């Protein structure tokens, strides 16, 4: 097996790594194209890659189609970009007019009308919280302003006393959704919902529907560590590499061939800092209000991006033993875990499909 890795999306033989996903093209010495900016590939009669990217939901959203019709692909891309923007307007905590921010401002006071899709995401989040015994919990927003890992990252460790004071506000069971009234409610003042661990997965699922409705079957959607591949690339499944959590960017330790499937990675190496010899990262164990310490990365494969997106965080926090057990008992989900001890655990349904390229790098 040949794995070609690089940093540009402008050529067929090039792969990229963002949020734990490295794209590896088999047969790297063959079909090549001139490198260029995303979307710069000219019209051709033969199928080829058409690609564009844009910042959305706090991550780079990359869209790829394998097609001979550039115009059709770009029309779909425009529709997907618009869909991500629409959903961000509903679900982002960075937009004061979003449904989620209106919900947060009314916490402990009264229910608020929220969009049907917001209610759907809240229901899915509740289900994943149940599966993970609360390790995944969208009400982590109560401490999100203490741990700064977004564009506001300042590499500071918050006061443990302040973190402990807010922990009682984290409780997914205190999120009430009333379908008949079309409302949602946070029961306690000071609670804050945050859909950063599930919103991109939901948006990817909606984007998949757009591709299918528009007649494009061979495509890829990547938003941060969440990715969906539809159909094939050049008559073969898409080959995806799992980022080595302690290796350089674009270095995979394993690959898997996928079609019509989601591929979601949560890791401690994308948003982090070191202080006094300890790695602090953005995936928090909500029982303690601190970064989870039992895993380095978790990659889940499923047919629904919204499930893989949320469940990957829960598995990461549960740790390799409980996390793998949860993967094994969840229908339609397979996974790969790199533990804090650099052990690689693979679910039973994936063992015969995963190809190890090299052992993951062992480093702090």
Number of C-alpha atoms within 10 A of each C-alpha: 10 11 22 20 21 17 13 16 23 21 21 20 24 21 23 21 24 22 25 30 29 29 26 28 24 17 12 16 10 10 11 12 14 10 15 12 13 19 18 14 18 11 14 11 9 9 15 24 25 28 24 20 19 13 13 17 21 15 15 16 22 22 27 23 30 24 23 17 19 23 12 14 26 18 12 22 24 12 16 23 19 14 17 22 17 12 19 22 18 22 27 21 21 13 14 13 13 19 23 26 20 18 23 24 18 21 22 16 14 13 20 22 17 23 16 12 13 23 20 14 18 21 15 17 24 20 17 22 21 15 17 21 12 22 24 31 27 24 24 27 21 21 24 18 12 17 24 19 20 12 7 9 12 11 15 14 13 15 10 12 8 12 18 15 10 16 18 13 21 24 21 22 14 15 20 17 21 14 12 6 11 15 19 25 21 28 19 17 13 17 27 25 25 21 23 18 21 26 25 30 28 24 21 27 19 17 23 22 12 17 23 14 11 13 12 19 18 23 26 26 24 25 25 24 22 27 30 27 27 23 20 20 22 14 9 13 19 25 20 24 29 29 28 26 24 17 15 11 19 23 26 28 20 20 22 19 18 20 19 19 19 28 27 32 27 31 26 25 20 16 15 18 19 12 11 5 8 9 14 23 22 21 23 23 22 20 14 12 22 20 18 24 19 18 23 24 29 31 28 26 25 20 17 20 28 25 23 29 30 29 32 29 30 28 30 32 26 24 22 26 13 14 24 23 14 20 22 17 11 12 9 12 21 23 26 25 28 23 19 19 13 19 15 17 17 20 18 13 13 15 13 10 12 15 15 15 16 11 13 21 14 13 10 12
